[in-house]
Amino acid sequence: MRLIAYLFIGMGVFFATFGNIGILRFPDVYTRLQASSKCGITSIISIFIGLMILEGLSFVTVRILVITMFFFITSPVSSHAIGRSAYEEGILPWRKEKEKEKGE
């Protein structure tokens, strides 16, 4: 069971690392938002599943499950709010230079 738990924790670290790289490398707020929200929630859930496996069935596991559900519900809502406010402010999605020239 420890091996499975460490596998989940390792997956969580993997997703968190690549999510952070995506935030640094992507060109605009929309693609950065996608990288942060998707990788963030998958890394948190993976790490928490690994912690629940390590802890076994106890009150701590129930607490971790409640925290996991909180993140599962609030992460998409916050990402939507950020994306919507960026859209309402008039921030346009990034496009390649060739696509910009064709459209103008």
Secondary structure, 3 states (H helix, E strand, C coil): CHHHHHHHHHHHHHHHHHHHHHHHHCCCHHHHHHHHHHHHHHHHHHHHHHHHHHHCCCHHHHHHHHHHHHHHHHHHHHHHHHHHHHHHCCCCCCCCHHHHHHHC
